[in-house]
């Protein structure tokens, strides 16, 4: 079920309706000439059309490439070019952004793009409408469809990777399905997931929709915490998957106006460290059982705390390995609190490969290191048989969404007054990890000016710096690369009044 904020209604789809619509869209793609291995991209909000399209691509033999709506037009165009999308599905307009118009303007620079498909008013931009197919009103089904095999490349997920360099994560149906499913329960599982369908947690849930033990999934195109609390209350949701940042907003909203959320049996926090202050608020306001889940786009969930752990454990532990996954801690040094390990993971849910978005070069495949994937994250023992997060080995930034660091830095350089720019992580007073822009600039633009510049280029609020630091130059290696850790240490050592 998906909540359509603009329409103010919950759109339910039965398994039969979902199946029929996925078949119809697969047939429509085939009629457009989309063939096995072609890439179909979409930049859709969390609508049921996005979920239907994902399964339709699988049945039509196409590779699906979900582009997050947090990507601005500059990054979106670069991504569509990199994946060689032959078709792209967008809304006519959503959240004030004219997606259909932007795609029309980008099309001449995207030689692979043959079809612009618009949900809504397609005629305004001379695009295609597959409205009949999305609503299952077509009856013809071609007999010569070539569905993807379970191990074929099926999904290209976007991630900033462990170094901040944008990359594509290649998954198959098997790697997305490669997790033991729970046994059928006496009560129907009603799970809400607050992330969009371009994120691995929600994407996997769609792939699992045909399993009888999965239950009902609630999605929403709104990030308003009040909207989510209303959905939980009205639909008696018993399982909530969300991020630490959303948990902070949910508890604040619950304190402002309490809803009846006694139906919640479990809250699972993923996508970043869970601060103790947030956990305490969740235990008091939402649910007595909170799990901390660690994973990546490359491999899904890998570690989790359990319902039998002490209530406060989720704030200081990543938990233990989920069945079907393997973890290999590699020694990476020591801290005053003990040995630190660099986490490597392996298992059936690990992706087929990671590929540099702009270079097209394979960065990792299971042929390397006997299938072990280096997560790039550092951990230590939690003292209870699990692991505790220490830090990122590379300088990724963000909590809900890992910010595309290289793209933001490139965009900063388009400002006429900025000679050089580096983004470093900064802890905001409210606990979020946000970007700080270190700038080499003679004109010394202020924070508002820099944020306005990035906003005009279409960057999401989460990508905008909350702090500006002006420097004369950057510490560099002999090869000219910026020594980011040294730079961050210099900036924190001279920290001035926080901005933003």
KOLMILO-114548 format. One record per residue (C-alpha): x, y, z. Coordinates in steps of 0.25 Angstrom, whole numbers, plus 5000, padded with zeros to 4 digits. Layout:
! residues N
[[X Y Z]]
...
***
This chain:
! residues 500
[[5000 5000 5000]]
[[5005 5014 4997]]
[[5001 5027 5002]]
[[4999 5038 4992]]
[[5001 5051 4999]]
[[4996 5060 4988]]
[[4983 5052 4987]]
[[4982 5050 5002]]
[[4979 5035 5001]]
[[4985 5021 5003]]
[[4985 5013 4990]]
[[4984 4998 4992]]
[[4988 4988 4982]]
[[4985 4973 4984]]
[[4995 4963 4980]]
[[4986 4959 4968]]
[[4985 4974 4964]]
[[5000 4976 4965]]
[[5003 4964 4957]]
[[4993 4968 4946]]
[[4999 4982 4945]]
[[5013 4977 4945]]
[[5010 4968 4933]]
[[5003 4979 4926]]
[[5015 4989 4928]]
[[5025 4978 4923]]
[[5016 4976 4911]]
[[5016 4991 4908]]
[[5031 4992 4910]]
[[5033 4980 4900]]
[[5024 4987 4890]]
[[5033 4999 4891]]
[[5045 4991 4887]]
[[5051 4989 4900]]
[[5059 4976 4900]]
[[5067 4967 4909]]
[[5078 4975 4916]]
[[5073 4989 4912]]
[[5073 4999 4924]]
[[5060 5005 4928]]
[[5062 5016 4938]]
[[5052 5023 4947]]
[[5052 5035 4956]]
[[5039 5034 4963]]
[[5034 5037 4977]]
[[5030 5025 4986]]
[[5018 5022 4977]]
[[5012 5008 4974]]
[[5016 5011 4959]]
[[5030 5010 4963]]
[[5028 4996 4970]]
[[5020 4991 4958]]
[[5031 4996 4948]]
[[5042 4989 4956]]
[[5035 4975 4954]]
[[5031 4978 4940]]
[[5045 4980 4936]]
[[5049 4967 4942]]
[[5038 4960 4934]]
[[5042 4968 4921]]
[[5057 4965 4922]]
[[5061 4979 4925]]
[[5070 4985 4935]]
[[5064 4995 4945]]
[[5072 5007 4949]]
[[5064 5015 4960]]
[[5070 5029 4961]]
[[5067 5035 4975]]
[[5058 5048 4975]]
[[5069 5054 4984]]
[[5078 5055 4971]]
[[5077 5069 4965]]
[[5076 5070 4949]]
[[5091 5071 4948]]
[[5094 5057 4955]]
[[5082 5051 4949]]
[[5086 5054 4935]]
[[5100 5049 4938]]
[[5094 5036 4943]]
[[5085 5034 4932]]
[[5097 5035 4922]]
[[5105 5026 4930]]
[[5095 5014 4931]]
[[5091 5016 4916]]
[[5076 5017 4919]]
[[5068 5014 4907]]
[[5055 5018 4915]]
[[5053 5027 4927]]
[[5040 5028 4935]]
[[5037 5041 4943]]
[[5025 5048 4948]]
[[5020 5061 4941]]
[[5023 5069 4953]]
[[5025 5066 4968]]
[[5029 5073 4980]]
[[5031 5086 4972]]
[[5041 5080 4962]]
[[5037 5079 4947]]
[[5043 5065 4945]]
[[5036 5063 4931]]
[[5041 5077 4926]]
[[5055 5074 4931]]
[[5056 5060 4924]]
[[5051 5067 4911]]
[[5063 5077 4912]]
[[5073 5066 4915]]
[[5068 5057 4904]]
[[5077 5063 4893]]
[[5089 5060 4902]]
[[5085 5046 4904]]
[[5088 5038 4891]]
[[5083 5024 4897]]
[[5070 5030 4902]]
[[5058 5026 4892]]
[[5046 5027 4901]]
[[5042 5038 4911]]
[[5030 5032 4919]]
[[5022 5041 4928]]
[[5013 5038 4940]]
[[5002 5049 4939]]
[[5002 5059 4928]]
[[5010 5053 4917]]
[[5005 5061 4906]]
[[5010 5074 4911]]
[[5024 5070 4908]]
[[5021 5061 4896]]
[[5025 5048 4905]]
[[5018 5035 4905]]
[[5008 5031 4915]]
[[5006 5016 4919]]
[[4994 5019 4928]]
[[4986 5008 4922]]
[[4997 4998 4925]]
[[5000 5003 4939]]
[[4985 5001 4942]]
[[4984 4988 4936]]
[[4974 4992 4926]]
[[4982 4985 4914]]
[[4979 4970 4912]]
[[4989 4966 4901]]
[[5001 4959 4906]]
[[5013 4956 4896]]
[[5017 4942 4897]]
[[5032 4944 4893]]
[[5036 4952 4906]]
[[5050 4948 4911]]
[[5050 4950 4926]]
[[5063 4951 4933]]
[[5069 4939 4939]]
[[5071 4939 4954]]
[[5086 4942 4953]]
[[5085 4952 4942]]
[[5088 4966 4945]]
[[5075 4972 4948]]
[[5076 4985 4956]]
[[5086 4997 4956]]
[[5086 5003 4970]]
[[5093 5017 4972]]
[[5102 5019 4984]]
[[5113 5029 4987]]
[[5122 5017 4991]]
[[5133 5016 5002]]
[[5141 5027 4996]]
[[5131 5037 4993]]
[[5132 5034 4978]]
[[5119 5031 4971]]
[[5117 5016 4967]]
[[5106 5007 4962]]
[[5103 4994 4970]]
[[5099 4983 4961]]
[[5089 4973 4967]]
[[5082 4961 4962]]
[[5068 4956 4966]]
[[5075 4945 4974]]
[[5084 4955 4981]]
[[5072 4963 4985]]
[[5064 4951 4989]]
[[5076 4945 4995]]
[[5072 4945 5010]]
[[5064 4934 5018]]
[[5050 4939 5019]]
[[5042 4937 5032]]
[[5033 4926 5034]]
[[5018 4929 5032]]
[[5012 4935 5045]]
[[4999 4934 5052]]
[[4997 4949 5050]]
[[4999 4957 5037]]
[[5012 4965 5037]]
[[5009 4980 5035]]
[[5022 4987 5032]]
[[5024 5001 5028]]
[[5037 5006 5022]]
[[5040 5021 5021]]
[[5051 5021 5011]]
[[5048 5022 4996]]
[[5049 5010 4986]]
[[5063 5014 4981]]
[[5068 5010 4995]]
[[5072 4995 4997]]
[[5062 4992 5008]]
[[5050 4996 5001]]
[[5054 4991 4988]]
[[5056 4977 4994]]
[[5043 4977 5000]]
[[5036 4979 4986]]
[[5044 4967 4981]]
[[5039 4959 4992]]
[[5024 4963 4990]]
[[5021 4949 4984]]
[[5025 4942 4997]]
[[5013 4939 5006]]
[[5021 4941 5019]]
[[5024 4955 5015]]
[[5011 4961 5019]]
[[5006 4976 5015]]
[[5016 4987 5013]]
[[5013 5002 5015]]
[[5020 5012 5007]]
[[5018 5027 5005]]
[[5023 5038 4996]]
[[5023 5048 5009]]
[[5034 5049 5019]]
[[5025 5057 5028]]
[[5026 5050 5042]]
[[5012 5053 5045]]
[[5007 5046 5032]]
[[5015 5034 5036]]
[[5010 5034 5050]]
[[4995 5035 5045]]
[[4998 5023 5036]]
[[5003 5015 5047]]
[[4991 5018 5056]]
[[4981 5016 5046]]
[[4986 5003 5040]]
[[4991 4997 5052]]
[[5005 4995 5047]]
[[5014 4986 5055]]
[[5027 4986 5049]]
[[5034 5000 5045]]
[[5047 5001 5037]]
[[5053 5015 5037]]
[[5066 5023 5039]]
[[5071 5030 5051]]
[[5068 5044 5046]]
[[5053 5040 5043]]
[[5053 5033 5057]]
[[5057 5047 5063]]
[[5046 5054 5055]]
[[5035 5043 5059]]
[[5038 5044 5074]]
[[5038 5060 5073]]
[[5024 5059 5066]]
[[5019 5049 5076]]
[[5022 5058 5087]]
[[5015 5069 5080]]
[[5003 5061 5077]]
[[5002 5047 5082]]
[[4996 5036 5073]]
[[4992 5022 5077]]
[[5004 5014 5073]]
[[5002 5002 5082]]
[[5002 4993 5070]]
[[5017 4995 5068]]
[[5024 4982 5072]]
[[5038 4985 5066]]
[[5045 4997 5061]]
[[5057 4995 5053]]
[[5067 5006 5051]]
[[5077 5006 5039]]
[[5085 5015 5030]]
[[5094 5021 5041]]
[[5098 5021 5055]]
[[5087 5021 5065]]
[[5090 5032 5076]]
[[5086 5028 5090]]
[[5077 5041 5091]]
[[5069 5036 5079]]
[[5068 5022 5085]]
[[5063 5027 5098]]
[[5052 5035 5092]]
[[5048 5024 5083]]
[[5047 5014 5095]]
[[5039 5025 5102]]
[[5030 5030 5091]]
[[5028 5019 5081]]
[[5032 5004 5084]]
[[5039 4996 5095]]
[[5047 4988 5085]]
[[5057 4995 5076]]
[[5067 4988 5067]]
[[5079 4994 5061]]
[[5082 4988 5047]]
[[5095 4990 5039]]
[[5096 4988 5024]]
[[5100 4994 5011]]
[[5094 4996 4997]]
[[5104 4985 4993]]
[[5099 4974 5002]]
[[5086 4978 5009]]
[[5085 4976 5024]]
[[5097 4968 5030]]
[[5097 4971 5045]]
[[5085 4973 5055]]
[[5083 4974 5070]]
[[5072 4965 5075]]
[[5059 4966 5082]]
[[5065 4959 5094]]
[[5076 4969 5096]]
[[5076 4980 5107]]
[[5067 4992 5103]]
[[5079 5001 5102]]
[[5088 4992 5094]]
[[5084 4997 5080]]
[[5091 5010 5082]]
[[5104 5004 5085]]
[[5104 4991 5076]]
[[5102 4987 5062]]
[[5098 4973 5067]]
[[5101 4960 5061]]
[[5102 4954 5048]]
[[5088 4951 5041]]
[[5087 4936 5036]]
[[5091 4935 5022]]
[[5102 4945 5023]]
[[5117 4944 5027]]
[[5126 4955 5033]]
[[5141 4955 5034]]
[[5147 4965 5042]]
[[5161 4970 5037]]
[[5170 4976 5048]]
[[5171 4991 5045]]
[[5178 4997 5058]]
[[5174 5000 5072]]
[[5167 5010 5080]]
[[5167 5013 5095]]
[[5154 5004 5095]]
[[5161 4992 5088]]
[[5164 4986 5074]]
[[5158 4992 5062]]
[[5154 4983 5050]]
[[5150 4986 5036]]
[[5138 4979 5032]]
[[5137 4969 5020]]
[[5124 4962 5017]]
[[5120 4950 5008]]
[[5108 4943 5005]]
[[5097 4941 4995]]
[[5091 4955 4997]]
[[5104 4962 4993]]
[[5103 4969 4979]]
[[5109 4964 4966]]
[[5118 4976 4965]]
[[5121 4990 4967]]
[[5124 4999 4955]]
[[5130 5013 4955]]
[[5118 5022 4950]]
[[5126 5031 4941]]
[[5138 5022 4938]]
[[5130 5010 4935]]
[[5141 5001 4942]]
[[5138 4990 4951]]
[[5142 4993 4965]]
[[5139 4980 4971]]
[[5133 4966 4967]]
[[5132 4953 4975]]
[[5144 4948 4967]]
[[5152 4956 4976]]
[[5157 4951 4990]]
[[5148 4939 4989]]
[[5135 4947 4989]]
[[5138 4956 5001]]
[[5133 4970 5000]]
[[5141 4981 5007]]
[[5130 4990 5014]]
[[5140 5001 5017]]
[[5134 5002 5031]]
[[5142 5000 5044]]
[[5136 4993 5056]]
[[5140 4987 5069]]
[[5135 4977 5079]]
[[5122 4981 5086]]
[[5126 4972 5098]]
[[5113 4963 5096]]
[[5117 4955 5084]]
[[5114 4966 5073]]
[[5121 4978 5067]]
[[5120 4993 5070]]
[[5122 5003 5059]]
[[5134 5012 5061]]
[[5135 5020 5048]]
[[5136 5020 5033]]
[[5149 5016 5027]]
[[5146 5026 5016]]
[[5140 5040 5017]]
[[5125 5037 5014]]
[[5116 5048 5019]]
[[5101 5047 5023]]
[[5091 5039 5031]]
[[5078 5036 5023]]
[[5085 5037 5010]]
[[5100 5036 5007]]
[[5103 5050 5000]]
[[5109 5049 4986]]
[[5122 5056 4991]]
[[5129 5057 4977]]
[[5116 5062 4971]]
[[5114 5073 4981]]
[[5129 5077 4980]]
[[5128 5078 4965]]
[[5116 5087 4966]]
[[5123 5096 4976]]
[[5133 5098 4966]]
[[5123 5104 4956]]
[[5121 5116 4966]]
[[5129 5127 4960]]
[[5135 5131 4973]]
[[5140 5117 4977]]
[[5154 5113 4973]]
[[5154 5099 4980]]
[[5145 5092 4989]]
[[5145 5079 4998]]
[[5133 5074 5006]]
[[5136 5068 5020]]
[[5127 5062 5030]]
[[5122 5071 5041]]
[[5114 5067 5053]]
[[5102 5077 5054]]
[[5097 5081 5068]]
[[5085 5072 5066]]
[[5093 5060 5065]]
[[5093 5059 5049]]
[[5105 5057 5041]]
[[5104 5068 5031]]
[[5114 5073 5020]]
[[5124 5085 5023]]
[[5129 5092 5011]]
[[5144 5095 5012]]
[[5146 5106 5001]]
[[5158 5113 4994]]
[[5152 5126 4990]]
[[5156 5140 4988]]
[[5142 5145 4989]]
[[5139 5137 5002]]
[[5124 5134 4999]]
[[5115 5132 5011]]
[[5107 5120 5015]]
[[5094 5125 5009]]
[[5100 5128 4996]]
[[5107 5114 4995]]
[[5094 5107 4999]]
[[5086 5115 4989]]
[[5096 5112 4978]]
[[5094 5097 4980]]
[[5079 5098 4982]]
[[5078 5105 4968]]
[[5086 5093 4962]]
[[5075 5083 4968]]
[[5082 5078 4980]]
[[5074 5072 4991]]
[[5074 5079 5005]]
[[5082 5068 5011]]
[[5093 5071 5001]]
[[5095 5085 5005]]
[[5106 5090 5014]]
[[5102 5094 5028]]
[[5116 5100 5030]]
[[5126 5108 5022]]
[[5141 5108 5025]]
[[5150 5117 5017]]
[[5165 5112 5015]]
[[5176 5117 5007]]
[[5180 5103 5002]]
[[5178 5088 5005]]
[[5188 5078 5010]]
[[5191 5068 4999]]
[[5199 5056 4996]]
[[5210 5055 4986]]
[[5200 5051 4975]]
[[5192 5064 4978]]
[[5181 5057 4985]]
[[5174 5064 4997]]
[[5178 5058 5011]]
[[5164 5059 5016]]
[[5166 5054 5030]]
[[5177 5064 5032]]
[[5168 5075 5026]]
[[5157 5071 5036]]
[[5166 5071 5048]]
[[5171 5085 5044]]
[[5157 5090 5043]]
[[5152 5084 5056]]
[[5164 5089 5063]]
[[5161 5103 5059]]
[[5146 5101 5060]]
[[5138 5114 5060]]
[[5124 5117 5063]]
[[5115 5107 5055]]
[[5106 5112 5044]]
[[5093 5106 5040]]
***
